[in-house]
Amino acid sequence: MPTQDTNFDLQRAELEATAAALGLRIATRCKTCGHWLTSPASRAIHQGPRCRAQQEARQ
C-alpha cells in the first residue's frame, strides 16, 4: 500500500510531466530573497543555491 509521501511524489511527478508537455515550468519563490526558483532541488527546500550558500556560510 503506497504511503502518503509516495502518493505526493507520484502526484508531483505527474504534475511535472503535464507541465513539461504543455511547455510550462513550475516555480516557487525563495523563502529568503523571494527570487523565482525553477530547479526541482531548490523548489523542494524553497531556497535557491545562493541563499543556501550564504546561510551555510553564516552558520
N, C-alpha and C positions, 0 to 999 in steps of 0.2 A: 504494500500500500504506500503510495507516494506521501511524503511529508509535506507540510505547509511550505517549507523552504524550497523543496523540489518543484512544487506547483508554481511558486513565484518565479523560479528560474526558468521554467518552461514557458510561462506567460511572457516573461521578459524577452526570451529568445524569439518567441512568435511575434512580439511587437517589433523587435529589431528587424526581423526578416520582412515584415509587412512594410515598415517604413522604408527599408532599402529598396524593396520592389517598387515603391511609389516615388523613389528618388528623394526621399526625405531623410533628415538626420535628427536624432533625438538629442536634446541638450538640456542641461540643468545649470543653475548658477552656482559658482564657488561660494561656499559658506563664509569665506574670509574676505574676498575682494569683490564678489558679485560678477566676475567675468563669466561668460558663457563657456561651458565645458561640453565637449562632444566626445571625448575619449571615454570608452566604457569603464576603464580603470578609474579615471578621475570622477566620472559621474557616480560610480559606486560609493565613493567616500565623500562626495560633494566638495572636493577640494582639488585645485589644479596643482601641477608639479612645482611651479614657482612658490606658491603659498605653502605647500607641503615642505619644501626645502627650507624656506625661511623659518617655518615653525620648528623643524628639527634642529636648525642651527641655534635657535634660542634656548633649546632645552639642554 
